[in-house]
Amino acid sequence: MRRLATGLQTPFYKRGVFFWPTGLLIIAFGVVARLWNIANRPGWEWDEGVYVYIARNLAQNGLLEFKTDYLAHPEIYAYHPPFHFLLLAEWFKLFGAGHTQARVFAVLGATITMTLLLILLRTVIGNAWALIGVSVIATDMWLNFSQRVAWIENSLIPIGVLGILLYVLAVKKDKTWLYALAGLVAGSAAI
């Protein structure tokens, strides 16, 4: 333990030297668990195939179209906002278009979410509880399943968590521009 100026000692789990390596190790475990055998799984969910098709079509043809029945004319996909498809299409342009690439993109979203949650929870409830909270997120079996499927939510959740983090920082620092930025980011998540 380290001594403070008052003579009290700081517990090891409250020190940044312990917090960041441990937090990053927990996140790394969560990433490995989500990436494990990701290319060798069949399609889990109907939406995954649809979203991959739409983003692939957007990347290759510049069209936001839904896969239709054989010999039918394609229809514009207007059921969800195009934000996820635009991001995924750009990802496909860089790394190729397929289910595995879309799932890796979902894991990237989960990694960003876990990192932002670690920062948010540390700010709100402290080091030890932040590590516990992110440990639960990193090891939860349903999240390990759902955060490796190419769903829209995996690109939305990091934006929502960022909006909350910015709001907490705005309250803490009482800066108008931070409130505005938090509202803009949270509003983007809602849209």
Secondary structure by P-SEA (a helix, b strand, c coil): cccccccccccccccccccaaaaaaaaaaaaaaaaccccccccccaaaaaaaaaaaaaaacccccccccccccccccccccaaaaaaaaaaaacccccaaaaaaaaaaaaaaaaaaaaaaaaaccccaaaaaaaaaaaccaaaaaaaaccccccccaaaaaaaaaaaaaaaacccaaaaaaaaaaaaaaac
